[in-house]
Amino acid sequence: MAAINDAGLSRRSFLLGTAGLGAVGALAACGDGSGGGGSTAGGSLSLLLPGDVPPEWDRVLGAVNEKLEADLGFTIAPEFIAWSNYAAQSLLKFTAGEDFDTALSARWLNIAQLVESGAIVGLDDAFASGDYPELQATVAQDAFDANRWPDGTVYGIPAVNSAARLHHYTLRADLVDTYAGGSIDSFDQLEQFWYDVHQGEGIPGFIRGGASPWLVLGGPTGVFFPEGWEDPSVIPVFFSSDSLFFVPAADAASTGSSDLVPFWEHQPYVEALRRVRQYYEDGIINADMLNIDTATAKGQFTSGGAASVWAITDGTSTSSQLPELSAAVPGASLMNVMPFADGLAARPNQTFQADNMVVLNTSGSDNTRALQLLDWVSKQENHDLLQYGIEGTDWELVDGDRYRQTGTYTNFPGYALSWRVDRERKAADMSDSEDELFTWSQDYANFERDLFSSFIPDLGPVETEHSQITAAIAEFGSPLWVGAKDVDSGLDELKRAMETAGYEKVLDELRTQADAYLADQG
């Protein structure tokens, strides 16, 4: 799934595998303070964070460090790396053994390669120690369990602010009032809304920056995937999310056979590809999706240049976009729509695997203090200071527990350090629809655990073929995800590239591992 705020990024080059997992070891095994683990007096921890430096960062960091030093005796020195370079640069820093303490990683980044190479710390012994009560109290056990590696180890803190992260839509509510009678309850209504707005306003129905398979290959929902509205249960299986997606058999649980097939053999996915191709030709979506970044697309939306934009259940989509939109289009408003015919009575499948993981570097200066930091930012007052800034200067408390940004300090990447379900405040100007959806998304009981929720395959046997497949997907799959290529000819090209890359070997290996996983599930 996409990372926070969609970052729409060209993410994902990583190696899945379990070789060398034991080399990571427990915190107790890396405790000299120079190679990562022992406590050192004073000093500053170095953190890798993605994105741009937030406005007013030096001032807020000063306040954070003053309190952190008073409480724990050390400070932090985060290094921000632009999203366009984060995956490559963070991996290079790990590979080079640089002395930093925490970083953002994930399955869509390079956590598998980091695990395999022993570059990040196994955390189970640390949690069992009871030394980090705030951290343990604010991350659900379900989140930890869903993010264990095949050897049973947790290698990162799930940085989540909801139980489930589901793709859906942020729409101009004022346009919904004008063109759709005030509500949208089905994909057909949404599609008609897009066409009516395009005809009446001369703007795209939907805008996006960057190609992503999740636009059309529902997992279980996708922007252009109508089947997900009726049956949000299909989640593809893959070695990596930049590689080839396979669909498991609907009866895999009862038969014990995954019977995986490539996405092009799942007819609803092919129909979604045809649909997005039609949107591309009709001007319903932006034709430059492959060539613009997420920030540019967001800017076009908030300036009034589109009727809807991609959203995910992180509680930030309407509040982060409404101020700019209101300034550009007086009277405009926003709403969120989930792609469920049954509304919030639907029980979508979820893996509960976190999009974002905070990992500890085995070459860091002090793993123990890194965990103390993660425990410290799990306290409400410290979480608020880092994520929202100084109360009274950067934000104010509204209605008891909500916040309103009053200054320019924004966009701190809490998902890379401090996101905790129980600590996230709702923005005061969050739309009512997003408020409802966000609250719903924070409850694990609202979802079905997917059959393959904890399946993380070992890429080792097919590393060469996998790298060739990911390159082919980038070249031949990306144009299909955004409608820029005829579906039939595009799929033919993709299939030929897959055969050349060794797709049959990859499929056989993934089937073997998936079937073994099913057998282990009993």
MODAZI-V848604 format. One record per pair of residues at least 24 apart in sequence whose C-alpha atoms are under 6 Angstrom apart, sorted by the first residue. I is the first residue (numbers start at 1). GAP is how many residues later the second one is. Records with the same first field share a line. If there is no record, write none. Layout:
BEGIN
I=GAP ; GAP
END
This chain:
BEGIN
3=352
8=202 ; 286
12=96 ; 97 ; 230
14=96 ; 99
15=97 ; 98
16=96 ; 442 ; 443
17=99 ; 441 ; 442 ; 443
18=98 ; 440
19=97
20=96
21=95
23=95
24=94 ; 97
25=97
26=96 ; 99
33=332 ; 333
34=331
35=328
36=326 ; 327 ; 328 ; 329 ; 330 ; 331
37=329 ; 330 ; 331
38=328
39=327 ; 329
42=31 ; 32
43=31
44=30 ; 31 ; 32
45=31 ; 32
46=30 ; 31 ; 32 ; 54 ; 55
47=31 ; 32 ; 53 ; 54 ; 55 ; 56
48=30 ; 31 ; 55
49=30 ; 31
50=30 ; 31 ; 32 ; 33
51=30 ; 31 ; 32
52=30
54=356 ; 357 ; 358
55=354
56=353
60=329
97=266
99=264 ; 265
100=264
101=259 ; 260 ; 263
102=257 ; 258 ; 259
103=255 ; 256
104=253 ; 254 ; 312
105=252
106=250 ; 251
108=133
119=243
120=240 ; 241 ; 242
121=34 ; 239 ; 241
122=32 ; 33
123=31 ; 32
132=243
134=241 ; 244
135=240 ; 243
138=282 ; 284
146=206 ; 207 ; 308
147=206
156=201 ; 202 ; 203
157=200 ; 201
158=196 ; 199
159=197 ; 198 ; 256 ; 260
160=259 ; 260
161=258 ; 259 ; 260
162=259 ; 279 ; 280
163=278 ; 279 ; 280 ; 281
164=277
165=147 ; 148
166=146 ; 147
167=54 ; 55 ; 144 ; 145
168=143 ; 144 ; 170
169=140 ; 141 ; 142 ; 167 ; 168
170=138 ; 139 ; 141 ; 165 ; 166
171=136 ; 137 ; 163 ; 164
172=135 ; 161 ; 162
173=160 ; 161 ; 162
174=158 ; 159
186=155
187=39
203=102 ; 103
204=80 ; 81 ; 102
205=79 ; 101 ; 102
206=79 ; 100 ; 101 ; 102 ; 103
207=78 ; 79 ; 102
208=81 ; 89
209=80 ; 83 ; 84 ; 85 ; 88
210=79 ; 80 ; 83
211=79 ; 267
213=268
216=56
217=52
224=48
225=47
229=110 ; 111 ; 112
230=111
232=116
233=115 ; 116
242=228
243=227
256=262
257=258
258=257
276=207
277=206
280=203
303=25
313=125
315=123
318=112
319=110 ; 111
335=98
336=97 ; 98
347=99 ; 100 ; 101
348=99 ; 100
349=98 ; 99 ; 100 ; 101
350=99 ; 100
351=98 ; 99 ; 102
358=58
377=41
380=43
387=25
402=24 ; 25 ; 26
403=24 ; 25
404=24
465=36 ; 37
468=33
469=32
END
